[in-house]
Amino acid sequence: MSSTDSILAFTAADAGLGAPYSLTECIAALDRGATTSVELVAQALARIDATQSTLNAFRVVCAESARQAATEADRRRAAGEHLPLLGVPVAVKDDMDVAGEPTAFGCPGPFPLKQHDSEMVRRLRAAGAVIVGKANAPEVGLYPFTEGSAFGATRNPWHLDHTPGGSSGGGAAAVAAGIVPAAVGSDGAGSVRIPAAWCGLVGVKPQRGRISTWPDAESFNGLSCFGPLTRTVADAALLLDVLSGPHPGDLHTPPAPSEAFALAATRDPGRLRIALSLRAPFSGAPVRLDPEIRAAAERIGRVLRDLGHEVIEANPRYGLMGLALVARGQAGVGSWVRGVPDRSLLDARTRGAARVGALFAHTVLPVARRAEPWLQRRVGAIFDRVDVVITPTSAGPPLRIGAAEGLSSWATDQLIAGSCPYAWPWNVLGWPGVNVPAGLNRKGLPLGVQLLGSANTEATLLSLAAQLERVERWHERVPPFTLDTPISQ
């Protein structure tokens, strides 16, 4: 047996961790002395190396700094120190600043090394987490697939011919395959929830401002936020607790929760009024809800009725809010691309979006921002009748690798708007949503539904998601390509 093989075999044999393993399982194994941070991090790095030629989940691997951090974590544990994530390996997305590494956000070319951690990364480290790498994302997070000239294609561990989703696809693939127990993604139009759905994970888009985006006072004109990608609700709630809290420079500072999210995830949600909504918001693209996704959403509705909730069919009044998404998103792309060292290397579609965004920044964007309170009142009227809205997370199953290759900007936009029309309204509103797995289709690809709430309702959504998890037991479903089935295809 090679040294890599022995590292890959260590956890299941000696630490009692499943395959793939969860964040809370890692912490428990560390607490009882069944493993060490050095061993867990070595194992994660070996898995990255073993899967990079196939899954291709990582843009940057922080091997040296991760090993040093793991050694220090074990020393601190031996000295009696206790932190929520002390010694646990995690991944972050390529749009997050990690000191000593570039932040390329999926773009090609050389980027300067960052001098400081972002606030979110600082909080991860303060909780004791060991960052093993930065996971792949498409250029400037534009797409619900993770492909690009800078790194190739990131693949779905449920089927290598399909995308894990995007734009947080690298992190989702890494967690689903058991490379790391948790990752942090960013969600500007569903970019945490869509890859969570397509990889069979829990993905949380929190309330705007819940997790600081500093050094950006807000991200993509308030559309984008950071959120957990995990196998279980307990893991997501723990990670949300660790990451939550403002930076003094943040533009958005929601009220602190009344209790820890991890505690909320253990509580019964009580009898809730729930709206099952299958009508997609208008986006200008033809939308056909896949019959298997419709059936999965309706089945989850029946499960919730069996759990004692009142479930009705009702749809939010979205109207033409897609215009606000386009204005805010394209202006955000234009702003981000100004910092790209060599813009000539970017995909023509990215350059086109940046040009449109520059035009929108001083014209359409201010109008879109002023419309937000009106949109919140219009869409939020449904919460006079219900506590939670449930929709499909996507209209279609995971796209095949290369589905958008060679398409024009217009054709690409039509493809992604038709495939993923359900998630983005909650980015415009700034409200929380949680993807939960809803089973597999006939091809063995994961499907998801999202639980959506009004402002500051993460605790309710997590409590409901945890109740569903106890029945659905999605964390027991394992992709064909995991840490215990080394990828060789």
C-alpha positions as CSV (number, residue, x, y, z in Angstrom):
1,M,0.0,0.0,0.0
2,S,1.4,3.4,-0.9
3,S,1.5,6.3,1.5
4,T,-1.4,8.0,-0.3
5,D,-3.5,4.8,-0.1
6,S,-2.8,4.6,3.7
7,I,-3.9,8.2,4.1
8,L,-7.1,7.7,2.2
9,A,-7.9,4.6,4.2
10,F,-7.1,6.1,7.6
11,T,-10.4,7.8,8.5
12,A,-12.8,5.0,7.8
13,A,-10.6,2.4,9.5
14,D,-9.4,4.3,12.5
15,A,-11.5,7.4,13.2
16,G,-15.0,6.0,12.5
17,L,-15.8,8.6,9.8
18,G,-18.2,7.8,7.1
19,A,-17.6,8.2,3.4
20,P,-18.1,11.0,2.6
21,Y,-17.6,12.4,6.1
22,S,-19.4,15.3,7.8
23,L,-18.1,18.4,9.6
24,T,-19.6,17.3,12.9
25,E,-18.1,13.8,12.5
26,C,-14.6,15.3,12.0
27,I,-15.0,17.4,15.1
28,A,-16.2,14.4,17.1
29,A,-13.3,12.3,15.9
30,L,-10.8,15.0,16.8
31,D,-12.4,15.5,20.2
32,R,-12.2,11.8,21.1
33,G,-8.6,11.6,19.9
34,A,-9.4,9.1,17.1
35,T,-7.6,11.3,14.6
36,T,-5.5,14.5,14.4
37,S,-5.7,17.6,12.3
38,V,-2.4,16.6,10.7
39,E,-4.0,13.3,9.6
40,L,-7.2,14.9,8.4
41,V,-5.5,17.6,6.4
42,A,-3.0,15.1,4.9
43,Q,-6.0,13.0,3.9
44,A,-7.8,16.0,2.3
45,L,-4.6,17.1,0.4
46,A,-4.2,13.5,-0.9
47,R,-7.8,13.4,-2.1
48,I,-7.3,16.7,-3.9
49,D,-4.3,15.3,-5.6
50,A,-6.0,12.0,-6.4
51,T,-9.1,13.7,-7.9
52,Q,-7.8,16.9,-9.5
53,S,-7.3,15.3,-13.0
54,T,-10.9,14.2,-13.0
55,L,-13.2,16.2,-10.7
56,N,-10.9,19.2,-11.0
57,A,-12.4,20.9,-8.0
58,F,-9.6,23.3,-7.0
59,R,-8.0,26.3,-8.5
60,V,-5.5,26.8,-5.7
61,V,-4.2,24.2,-3.2
62,C,-2.8,25.7,0.0
63,A,-0.7,22.6,0.9
64,E,2.2,24.1,2.8
65,S,0.1,26.6,4.8
66,A,-2.5,23.9,5.5
67,R,0.0,21.5,6.9
68,Q,1.5,24.2,9.1
69,A,-2.0,25.2,10.4
70,A,-2.8,21.5,11.1
71,T,0.3,21.1,13.2
72,E,-0.5,24.2,15.1
73,A,-4.1,23.1,15.6
74,D,-3.0,19.8,17.1
75,R,-0.6,21.7,19.4
76,R,-3.5,23.9,20.6
77,R,-5.8,21.0,21.1
78,A,-3.1,19.2,23.2
79,A,-2.8,22.4,25.3
80,G,-6.5,22.2,26.0
81,E,-7.8,24.9,23.7
82,H,-11.3,24.5,22.3
83,L,-12.6,26.2,19.2
84,P,-15.6,25.2,17.0
85,L,-13.6,24.0,14.0
86,L,-10.2,23.6,15.4
87,G,-8.2,21.4,13.0
88,V,-10.9,20.7,10.5
89,P,-10.0,21.0,6.8
90,V,-12.4,23.2,4.7
91,A,-12.4,24.8,1.2
92,V,-13.3,28.3,0.2
93,K,-14.3,29.6,-3.3
94,D,-12.0,31.3,-5.7
95,D,-13.7,34.7,-5.1
96,M,-12.6,34.9,-1.5
97,D,-9.4,36.6,-0.3
98,V,-6.8,34.3,1.3
99,A,-3.6,36.0,2.4
100,G,-0.7,34.9,0.2
101,E,-2.9,33.6,-2.6
102,P,-4.5,35.2,-5.7
103,T,-8.2,35.9,-6.0
104,A,-8.9,35.2,-9.7
105,F,-12.6,34.3,-9.4
106,G,-12.3,31.9,-12.3
107,C,-10.5,34.3,-14.6
108,P,-7.4,33.4,-16.6
109,G,-4.0,35.1,-16.3
110,P,-1.7,36.1,-13.4
111,F,-3.3,37.9,-10.4
112,P,-1.5,39.6,-7.5
113,L,-1.3,37.8,-4.2
114,K,-3.6,39.1,-1.5
115,Q,-2.0,40.6,1.5
116,H,-4.9,40.0,3.9
117,D,-7.7,37.5,4.5
118,S,-11.2,38.6,3.8
119,E,-13.4,38.9,6.9
120,M,-15.1,35.6,6.2
121,V,-11.8,33.8,5.9
122,R,-10.5,35.5,9.1
123,R,-13.6,34.1,10.9
124,L,-12.9,30.7,9.6
125,R,-9.4,30.8,10.8
126,A,-10.4,32.3,14.2
127,A,-12.7,29.2,14.6
128,G,-9.7,27.0,14.0
129,A,-10.5,25.8,10.5
130,V,-7.7,24.8,8.2
131,I,-8.1,26.1,4.6
132,V,-6.8,23.5,2.2
133,G,-7.6,25.3,-1.0
134,K,-9.7,27.6,-3.2
135,A,-12.3,25.9,-5.2
136,N,-13.1,26.5,-8.8
137,A,-15.7,28.9,-10.1
138,P,-16.6,30.2,-13.6
139,E,-15.4,33.6,-14.7
140,V,-16.8,36.2,-12.3
141,G,-19.4,33.7,-11.2
142,L,-21.5,34.2,-14.2
143,Y,-22.8,30.7,-14.8
144,P,-24.6,27.8,-13.2
145,F,-21.7,25.5,-14.4
146,T,-18.1,25.6,-13.4
147,E,-16.0,25.7,-16.6
148,G,-13.6,28.1,-18.1
149,S,-10.3,28.6,-20.0
150,A,-8.4,29.2,-16.8
151,F,-8.9,25.7,-15.4
152,G,-11.0,23.5,-17.7
153,A,-14.2,21.9,-16.4
154,T,-15.1,20.9,-12.9
155,R,-17.2,17.7,-12.9
156,N,-20.0,16.3,-10.8
157,P,-19.1,13.3,-8.6
158,W,-22.5,11.8,-9.3
159,H,-21.7,11.7,-13.0
160,L,-18.5,13.0,-14.6
161,D,-20.2,14.0,-17.8
162,H,-22.3,16.6,-15.9
163,T,-21.5,19.9,-14.2
164,P,-21.7,20.2,-10.4
165,G,-23.4,23.5,-11.0
166,G,-22.1,27.0,-10.4
167,S,-20.8,29.2,-9.7
168,S,-19.7,27.5,-6.4
169,G,-19.3,24.3,-8.3
170,G,-15.8,23.4,-7.1
171,G,-16.7,23.6,-3.5
172,A,-19.9,21.5,-4.0
173,A,-18.0,18.8,-6.0
174,A,-15.3,18.7,-3.2
175,V,-17.9,18.2,-0.4
176,A,-20.0,15.7,-2.4
177,A,-17.0,13.6,-3.2
178,G,-15.7,13.6,0.4
179,I,-12.5,15.6,-0.3
180,V,-13.4,18.0,2.5
181,P,-16.3,17.9,4.9
182,A,-17.5,21.5,4.2
183,A,-16.9,24.4,1.9
184,V,-18.0,28.1,1.7
185,G,-19.5,29.3,-1.5
186,S,-21.0,32.6,-2.7
187,D,-24.5,33.1,-4.0
188,G,-25.4,35.9,-6.3
189,A,-28.2,34.3,-8.3
190,G,-28.4,30.8,-6.8
191,S,-24.6,30.1,-6.9
192,V,-24.7,28.1,-3.6
193,R,-28.2,26.6,-3.9
194,I,-27.9,25.4,-7.5
195,P,-24.6,23.4,-7.0
196,A,-26.0,22.1,-3.7
197,A,-29.1,20.8,-5.6
198,W,-27.0,19.3,-8.4
199,C,-24.6,17.6,-5.9
200,G,-27.0,16.4,-3.3
201,L,-26.0,18.8,-0.6
202,V,-27.4,21.4,1.8
203,G,-26.7,24.9,0.6
204,V,-27.5,28.0,2.6
205,K,-28.0,31.5,1.2
206,P,-28.3,33.6,4.3
207,Q,-29.8,37.0,4.9
208,R,-27.9,39.7,3.1
209,G,-25.2,40.9,5.5
210,R,-25.4,37.9,7.8
211,I,-21.9,37.0,6.7
212,S,-19.6,39.9,6.0
213,T,-18.3,40.3,2.5
214,W,-15.6,42.7,3.7
215,P,-13.3,44.0,2.1
216,D,-16.3,44.7,0.0
217,A,-18.9,46.7,1.9
218,E,-21.4,44.7,-0.2
219,S,-20.9,42.3,-3.0
220,F,-22.3,42.7,-6.5
221,N,-24.5,45.6,-5.5
222,G,-26.0,43.5,-2.6
223,L,-26.9,40.5,-4.7
224,S,-24.1,38.2,-3.5
225,C,-23.5,36.7,-0.1
226,F,-21.4,33.8,1.3
227,G,-22.9,30.6,2.5
228,P,-22.2,27.0,3.6
229,L,-22.1,23.9,1.4
230,T,-22.3,20.8,3.5
231,R,-23.8,17.3,3.7
232,T,-26.0,17.9,6.7
233,V,-28.1,20.7,8.1
234,A,-26.2,20.5,11.4
235,D,-23.0,21.1,9.5
236,A,-24.5,24.1,7.7
237,A,-25.9,25.6,10.9
238,L,-22.6,25.2,12.7
239,L,-20.7,26.9,9.8
240,L,-23.3,29.7,9.6
241,D,-22.8,30.3,13.3
242,V,-19.0,30.5,12.8
243,L,-19.2,32.9,9.9
244,S,-22.0,35.2,11.0
245,G,-21.4,38.7,12.2
246,P,-20.7,42.2,10.8
247,H,-17.5,44.0,10.0
248,P,-17.6,47.8,10.9
249,G,-17.5,48.7,7.2
250,D,-20.5,46.5,6.1
251,L,-23.4,48.3,4.4
252,H,-25.9,45.6,5.6
253,T,-26.1,44.5,9.2
254,P,-29.1,42.3,10.0
255,P,-30.1,41.8,13.7
256,A,-28.2,39.1,15.5
257,P,-30.2,35.8,15.8
258,S,-31.9,35.1,19.1
259,E,-30.1,31.8,19.4
260,A,-27.3,29.9,17.7
261,F,-28.3,28.4,14.4
262,A,-26.9,25.1,15.5
263,L,-29.4,25.1,18.3
264,A,-32.3,26.1,16.0
265,A,-31.4,23.1,13.8
266,T,-32.1,20.8,16.7
267,R,-35.6,22.3,17.5
268,D,-38.9,21.1,16.1
269,P,-40.1,23.9,13.8
270,G,-43.7,23.6,15.0
271,R,-46.6,23.5,12.6
272,L,-45.8,25.8,9.7
273,R,-47.9,27.2,6.8
274,I,-46.0,26.4,3.6
275,A,-46.6,27.4,0.0
276,L,-45.5,25.0,-2.7
277,S,-44.8,27.2,-5.7
278,L,-44.0,25.7,-9.1
279,R,-44.4,28.8,-11.3
280,A,-41.1,30.3,-12.4
281,P,-40.5,34.0,-12.2
282,F,-40.4,35.8,-15.6
283,S,-36.9,36.1,-17.0
284,G,-37.5,36.4,-20.7
285,A,-36.3,32.8,-21.4
286,P,-38.6,29.8,-22.1
287,V,-38.8,27.7,-19.0
288,R,-39.9,24.0,-19.0
289,L,-40.0,22.5,-15.5
290,D,-38.5,19.0,-15.8
291,P,-41.3,16.4,-14.9
292,E,-39.0,14.6,-12.5
293,I,-38.2,17.8,-10.7
294,R,-41.9,18.7,-10.5
295,A,-42.6,15.3,-9.1
296,A,-39.8,15.6,-6.5
297,A,-41.0,19.0,-5.3
298,E,-44.6,17.7,-5.0
299,R,-43.3,14.7,-3.1
300,I,-41.5,16.9,-0.6
301,G,-44.8,18.8,-0.2
302,R,-46.5,15.5,0.7
303,V,-43.7,14.7,3.1
304,L,-44.2,18.0,4.8
305,R,-48.0,17.4,5.1
306,D,-47.3,14.0,6.7
307,L,-45.0,15.9,9.2
308,G,-48.0,18.0,10.2
309,H,-47.5,21.1,8.2
310,E,-50.2,22.9,6.3
311,V,-49.1,22.9,2.6
312,I,-50.9,24.9,-0.1
313,E,-50.2,25.7,-3.7
314,A,-49.5,29.4,-4.0
315,N,-47.0,31.6,-5.9
316,P,-45.3,34.8,-5.0
317,R,-46.1,37.9,-7.2
318,Y,-42.6,38.3,-8.8
319,G,-43.6,40.6,-11.6
320,L,-40.7,41.9,-13.7
321,M,-38.0,41.8,-11.0
322,G,-35.6,40.2,-13.4
323,L,-34.7,43.7,-14.6
324,A,-33.3,44.5,-11.1
325,L,-31.2,41.3,-11.2
326,V,-29.7,42.1,-14.6
327,A,-28.9,45.7,-13.7
328,R,-27.3,44.9,-10.4
329,G,-25.5,41.8,-11.6
330,Q,-24.1,43.2,-14.8
331,A,-22.9,46.4,-13.0
332,G,-21.2,44.1,-10.5
333,V,-19.4,42.2,-13.3
334,G,-18.3,45.5,-14.8
335,S,-16.9,46.6,-11.5
336,W,-15.1,43.4,-10.8
337,V,-13.6,43.1,-14.2
338,R,-11.9,46.5,-13.9
339,G,-9.5,44.8,-11.5
340,V,-8.6,41.9,-13.9
341,P,-4.9,42.3,-14.9
342,D,-5.4,41.2,-18.5
343,R,-8.9,41.5,-19.7
344,S,-8.1,40.3,-23.2
345,L,-7.8,36.8,-21.8
346,L,-11.4,36.8,-20.6
347,D,-14.2,35.0,-22.4
348,A,-16.0,37.2,-24.9
349,R,-19.2,36.8,-23.0
350,T,-17.6,38.0,-19.8
351,R,-16.2,41.1,-21.6
352,G,-19.6,41.8,-23.1
353,A,-21.3,41.5,-19.7
354,A,-18.7,43.9,-18.2
355,R,-19.3,46.5,-21.0
356,V,-23.1,46.3,-20.4
357,G,-22.4,46.6,-16.6
358,A,-20.3,49.7,-17.1
359,L,-23.2,51.3,-19.0
360,F,-25.8,50.3,-16.3
361,A,-23.7,51.4,-13.3
362,H,-24.8,55.1,-13.5
363,T,-28.1,54.7,-15.3
364,V,-30.2,51.6,-14.7
365,L,-28.5,50.5,-11.4
366,P,-29.8,53.4,-9.2
367,V,-33.4,52.7,-10.4
368,A,-33.0,49.0,-9.6
369,R,-31.7,49.7,-6.1
370,R,-34.6,52.1,-5.4
371,A,-37.1,49.4,-6.5
372,E,-36.0,46.9,-3.8
373,P,-38.4,48.0,-1.0
374,W,-41.3,47.9,-3.4
375,L,-40.3,44.4,-4.6
376,Q,-39.9,43.2,-1.1
377,R,-43.5,44.4,-0.3
378,R,-44.9,42.8,-3.5
379,V,-43.2,39.4,-3.2
380,G,-43.3,39.4,0.6
381,A,-47.1,39.7,0.6
382,I,-47.2,35.9,0.4
383,F,-45.8,35.7,3.9
384,D,-49.0,37.2,5.2
385,R,-50.5,33.8,4.3
386,V,-47.6,31.4,4.9
387,D,-44.3,31.0,6.8
388,V,-42.2,29.4,4.2
389,V,-42.2,29.1,0.4
390,I,-40.9,25.9,-1.3
391,T,-39.9,25.9,-5.0
392,P,-37.7,23.7,-7.1
393,T,-34.1,24.9,-7.0
394,S,-33.7,24.5,-10.7
395,A,-36.0,23.8,-13.6
396,G,-33.7,21.2,-15.1
397,P,-31.2,18.6,-13.9
398,P,-27.5,19.2,-14.0
399,L,-26.3,20.4,-17.4
400,R,-23.9,18.3,-19.4
401,I,-20.3,19.4,-19.5
402,G,-19.8,21.8,-22.4
403,A,-23.5,22.6,-22.8
404,A,-22.7,26.3,-23.3
405,E,-19.5,25.9,-25.2
406,G,-19.5,28.0,-28.3
407,L,-22.8,29.7,-27.6
408,S,-23.3,33.4,-28.0
409,S,-24.0,35.6,-25.0
410,W,-27.7,35.6,-25.8
411,A,-27.9,31.9,-26.3
412,T,-25.9,31.3,-23.1
413,D,-28.3,33.6,-21.1
414,Q,-31.3,31.8,-22.5
415,L,-29.8,28.4,-21.5
416,I,-29.0,29.4,-17.9
417,A,-32.2,31.4,-17.4
418,G,-34.3,28.5,-18.6
419,S,-32.4,26.0,-16.6
420,C,-32.2,28.0,-13.3
421,P,-35.1,30.4,-13.0
422,Y,-36.1,29.9,-9.4
423,A,-33.2,31.0,-7.2
424,W,-32.3,34.5,-8.2
425,P,-35.3,36.5,-6.8
426,W,-34.1,35.9,-3.3
427,N,-30.8,37.5,-4.1
428,V,-32.7,40.7,-5.3
429,L,-34.7,40.6,-2.1
430,G,-31.8,39.8,0.1
431,W,-33.7,37.2,2.0
432,P,-32.5,33.7,3.1
433,G,-33.0,30.4,1.3
434,V,-31.8,26.8,1.9
435,N,-31.5,24.1,-0.7
436,V,-32.3,20.6,0.5
437,P,-31.8,17.4,-1.6
438,A,-35.0,16.0,-3.1
439,G,-33.8,12.7,-4.4
440,L,-32.3,11.4,-7.7
441,N,-33.7,11.3,-11.2
442,R,-33.7,8.2,-13.3
443,K,-30.2,8.9,-14.5
444,G,-28.9,9.0,-10.9
445,L,-28.5,12.8,-10.8
446,P,-29.4,14.8,-7.7
447,L,-32.4,17.1,-7.6
448,G,-33.2,19.8,-5.0
449,V,-35.8,22.1,-3.6
450,Q,-35.3,25.3,-1.8
451,L,-36.9,26.5,1.4
452,L,-37.4,30.3,1.2
453,G,-38.3,32.8,3.9
454,S,-38.7,36.5,4.5
455,A,-36.1,38.6,6.2
456,N,-34.0,37.0,9.0
457,T,-35.7,33.6,9.0
458,E,-32.7,31.4,8.7
459,A,-33.5,29.7,12.0
460,T,-37.0,28.6,10.8
461,L,-35.6,27.4,7.5
462,L,-32.8,25.4,9.2
463,S,-35.2,23.9,11.7
464,L,-37.5,22.8,8.9
465,A,-34.6,21.5,6.8
466,A,-33.4,19.4,9.7
467,Q,-36.8,17.9,10.2
468,L,-36.9,16.9,6.6
469,E,-33.4,15.5,6.8
470,R,-34.5,13.2,9.6
471,V,-37.1,11.7,7.3
472,E,-35.3,11.9,3.9
473,R,-31.8,10.9,5.2
474,W,-30.1,12.4,2.2
475,H,-26.7,12.4,3.9
476,E,-26.7,8.6,3.6
477,R,-26.7,8.9,-0.3
478,V,-23.2,8.6,-1.6
479,P,-22.0,9.6,-5.1
480,P,-20.3,6.9,-7.2
481,F,-17.0,8.9,-7.0
482,T,-16.0,9.4,-3.3
483,L,-13.0,9.1,-1.1
484,D,-13.5,5.4,-0.8
485,T,-13.9,4.8,-4.5
486,P,-10.8,6.6,-6.0
487,I,-11.6,8.3,-9.2
488,S,-9.7,6.8,-12.2
489,Q,-12.0,7.6,-15.1
